[in-house]
Amino acid sequence: MSWRSALLAGSRLVGRRGVSAGQLRGAVGAGGTAASGMGNSTSSLGESANTPVKEIQEIISNNCVVIFSKTSCFYCTTAKKIFHDMNVNYKVVELDMLEYGSQFQDALYKMTGERTVPRIFVNGIFIGGAIDTYKLHEEGKLLPLVRQCYLKKSDYMESV
């Protein structure tokens, strides 16, 4: 089984608004299962023999908000709730539900300097974990980061 098919088994986009995930360039990403109860839609990207880092980069570049998570992690649940409460679409990668989850966690360590979850990327930029995300939200800086991404995507879509 390729990295991509292992990663994308059960991949879902999560969100409440109708904003679709477009292409961003020069960022980082991965796919997985979504939090329940939010109007999920399924996405797939096909087969590839990419490395975990390349898969992570591709997912991050294709989504404004990506949360690398584990289903049993309180901090991950807290981070997802922040975006859910802001009505922001996000992509969740549940590492403990992936056959190659530990390899993806190793790749995230190489990319971010930590193995802990959640590992959260907004607009292609690693913003930290749940506490970092909460601080950005409390300071009023999180939603503008997300909006920047959607503005870039809408500009990109208009130019196509």
C-alpha positions in Angstrom: 0.0 0.0 0.0 1.4 3.4 -0.9 1.9 6.2 1.6 -0.9 8.2 -0.1 -3.5 5.4 0.0 -2.6 4.6 3.6 -3.0 8.3 4.5 -6.1 8.9 2.5 -8.1 5.9 3.6 -11.2 7.5 5.1 -10.0 11.1 4.4 -12.6 13.7 5.0 -12.9 17.5 5.0 -14.7 18.9 8.0 -16.6 22.2 8.2 -19.8 24.0 8.4 -19.4 26.6 5.7 -19.5 25.9 2.0 -15.9 27.1 1.4 -14.1 24.5 -0.6 -10.4 23.6 -0.2 -8.4 25.1 -3.1 -4.7 25.0 -4.1 -2.1 27.0 -2.1 1.5 26.8 -3.2 4.7 26.4 -1.2 3.1 25.0 2.1 3.0 21.7 4.0 0.0 18.8 4.8 -1.8 15.3 5.4 -5.3 13.7 5.4 -7.3 11.6 7.8 -10.6 11.1 9.4 -12.7 13.9 10.6 -14.5 14.9 13.7 -18.1 13.7 13.7 -21.3 15.7 13.4 -20.2 18.6 11.2 -21.5 17.8 7.7 -18.5 15.8 6.5 -17.6 15.3 2.8 -15.2 12.8 1.5 -12.1 13.7 -0.6 -9.5 11.5 -2.3 -6.3 12.2 -4.2 -5.3 8.9 -5.8 -2.2 6.7 -5.6 1.4 7.8 -5.2 4.6 6.5 -3.7 5.4 9.8 -1.9 7.2 10.0 1.4 5.3 11.0 4.5 6.8 14.5 4.5 5.7 15.0 0.9 2.2 13.7 1.7 2.0 16.1 4.7 3.2 19.0 2.5 0.6 18.2 -0.1 -2.3 18.1 2.4 -1.3 21.3 4.1 -1.0 23.0 0.7 -4.5 21.9 -0.2 -6.2 23.0 3.0 -6.4 26.3 4.9 -6.4 24.6 8.3 -4.9 21.1 9.0 -4.9 19.5 12.4 -2.7 16.4 13.0 -4.5 14.8 15.9 -5.1 11.6 17.8 -8.6 10.5 18.7 -7.9 10.1 22.4 -6.1 13.4 22.9 -7.9 16.1 25.0 -5.7 18.9 23.5 -6.6 17.8 20.0 -10.3 17.9 20.8 -9.9 21.4 22.3 -8.1 22.6 19.1 -10.8 21.1 16.8 -13.5 22.8 19.0 -11.8 26.2 18.5 -12.1 26.0 14.7 -15.6 24.4 14.9 -16.8 27.2 17.1 -15.5 29.8 14.6 -17.3 27.9 11.8 -14.0 27.4 10.0 -13.4 24.4 7.7 -10.5 22.3 8.7 -8.9 19.0 7.8 -8.1 16.5 10.6 -5.5 13.8 10.3 -6.1 11.2 13.1 -2.6 9.7 13.3 -3.8 6.9 15.6 -6.2 5.7 12.9 -3.6 5.5 10.1 -1.6 2.4 9.4 1.5 4.6 8.9 0.5 7.1 11.6 3.8 6.8 13.5 5.8 7.5 10.3 3.7 10.6 9.8 4.3 11.6 13.4 8.1 11.2 12.8 7.8 13.3 9.7 5.9 16.0 11.7 8.7 15.9 14.3 11.3 16.6 11.5 9.1 19.5 10.2 8.1 21.1 13.5 10.6 20.0 16.1 8.0 18.2 18.3 6.2 14.8 18.1 3.3 15.9 20.3 -0.2 16.4 19.0 -2.0 18.4 17.9 0.3 19.9 15.2 -1.7 22.7 13.6 -1.1 24.4 10.3 -3.0 27.5 9.1 -2.4 29.0 5.7 0.5 26.6 5.2 2.2 27.8 8.4 2.8 25.7 11.5 1.2 27.7 14.3 1.8 25.2 17.2 -0.4 23.1 19.3 -3.7 23.6 21.1 -2.4 26.2 23.6 -0.7 28.2 20.9 -3.9 28.1 18.8 -6.0 29.2 21.8 -3.6 32.1 22.5 -3.8 33.3 18.8 -7.6 33.0 19.0 -7.8 35.0 22.3 -5.5 37.7 20.8 -7.8 37.9 17.7 -5.0 36.7 15.4 -6.3 33.3 14.4 -9.3 34.2 12.3 -7.3 36.7 10.2 -4.8 34.0 9.4 -7.6 31.7 8.2 -9.2 34.5 6.2 -5.9 35.2 4.5 -5.9 31.7 3.2 -9.4 31.9 1.9 -8.6 35.2 0.2 -5.6 33.7 -1.5 -7.7 30.7 -2.7 -10.5 32.9 -4.0 -7.9 35.0 -5.9 -6.3 31.9 -7.3 -9.7 30.5 -8.4 -10.6 33.8 -10.1 -7.3 33.7 -12.0 -7.9 30.2 -13.3 
